[in-house]
Amino acid sequence: MNIYQTYITLHIIFSGIWLAFFAVEFILRSKINKGISVNENISNYLMFTNIFGIVGSIGILITGILLVLNSGYGFFDMSSNHWLATKQIILVAILIITGALVIPTAKKIRIELKNNVATLSQENIKKIFRANLIINILVLLNLLFAITHRFYS
C-alpha cells in the first residue's frame, strides 16, 4: 500500500471520528435539554467536544495537508479543483469558529462548573450548542463534497 492510500485511509478515519461526535452530541444535548443531571451532562458534553473535536479536526488537518502535498492538488486553487478549495475554505471556517466561539465559551462553562455555580449560564450553553451545530453542518457539507466530487469534477 502506498503512502497516499494510507493518508486517505487515515483522513477517512479522522472524518469518521468527527462525524461520530454529531451523533453523540444529539444524545447529550437531549439529556441536557430534559434537565437530566445537567452539570454532569454538560461536563460530558464538553469532554466529548474536546476529544472528538481535537482528534478529528487535527487529524483531518494534518492528513489533508499531507494528501495535498503528495498529489497534484494545491491549496485554495479554485481553477481546477473547486471542490477541494471549497473544502479547505470550510475547514478554515470551522477552525475559526472553534477558536473564536467554542473554546472561549467552553472555558467559561468549565469555570462555572468548577466553581459549583448553581445554575449555569444558559446563554453560554446555547452559544456552544449553536457553534457546534454550525461546525457539524459544515463537517457534513465537507463530507458531501468529498463523496460527490467525482460526479461533478
N, C-alpha and C positions, 0 to 999 in steps of 0.2 A: 504494500500500500504506500503510495507516495505521500509526501508531506502535505500537499494541498488537500487531499482527501481527508487526512487527519484533522486539518484545520476546519474543514467543512463539518465533519462529524462533531468536533468539539463545539463549533458555532451552533449547531442544531441542539446539542445537549444543553448549552447555556440558555438558548432561547426557550427550551422546554422548562428549565428551572424558573425562568422569568414568567412564563405563562402559568406555571403551577401556582404562583402567588395570586394570580387572578381568581382562581377557584377558592383558595384558602381565604382570600380577602372577603369574599361574599359570606362565607360561613362565620368568620369572626365579626364582620360588620352586623350581621343579623343578630348575633348574640348581644353585641353592644347596644344595638338599637332596641332590643327587647328588654334591656336592663339587667341581663343575667351577669352577675359579678363583674360589673363594668370595669373597675380598676384592674382586675386580673386579666380580663379580655383585652383591654387597651394595652396593657403591658405585653401580652402575647402578640397583639397586632403589630406593635412597634418592633418586637423582636423578629417576627416573620418578615416585616417590611425591610428591616436591616439585612437579614441573612439572604433572603431571596433577591432583594434589590442589589446588594453589593455583589454577590456571586454572579447573578445574571447579567447585570449591566457591565461590570468589569470584564467578565468572560466574553460577552458579546463584543465589547470594545476592542479587546486585545486580539481575539480571533478574527474579527472583522478587519483590523489593520493588517494582520498577517496575511489574510486572504487577498487583500488589495495589493499588498507588496509582492505577493507571489503569483500574480495574474496579470493580465493585460489591462485590467481596470485601473481607474485613477480615483483620486479623492475629489468629490464635488464636481465631477465632469458631466455636465448636462448635455454635451454634444452627442455622445454615443450611448451612454448608459444612464439615461434619465432615471430609471427605476432605482439604481444604486445610489445615485446622488440624492434622490429624494429620501431614501432610507437613511443616508448619512446625515442629512439635514434634520430628519425626525429624531435621530439618536442624539444629536447635539441639543435639540429642544428638550428631550427627556432629561438629559444631564443638567441643563439649566433649570428646569422645573425642580429637579431633585435638590440641586444646590441652593436654589432661591426660596423654595417653599417647604419641601418635605423635611429636610434636615433641621432648619431652624424651628419649625413647628414641632417636630418630634422632640427636640431638646426642651422646648417649653413644657410639653406634656410630661416628659420624664422628670423635670424639676417638680412639677405639681405632684406627680406620683411619689417621688422621693420625700417630699415634704408632707405627705399624707393629707393633701387638700381634700376636704370632704366632698365637694362637687368639682369635678374637672371642668375646665373652660370648654363649653360646648362650641364656642367659636373656633378654638384650635382643633377640636376633634373634627368638626365639619370641614375645616380648611384642609386637614391632612387627608380626609376621605376624598374630597374633591380633587386634590392634587394627584392622589394615587389612582383615582378613576381616569383622569386625563392621561396619566402615564400608561395605564393599562390599555386604554383605547389606542394610544399611539403605538404601543407594542403590538397590538393586534393588527393595526394598519401596516406596520413594518412586516409582520408575518405574511399578510396578504400580498404585499409587493414581492416578497421572497418566493412565495408559492406561484404566483401568477405571471411573473416577469417573462417567462418563456413563451407565453401566449401573445404578448404584445411587443416584444422587442425584436 
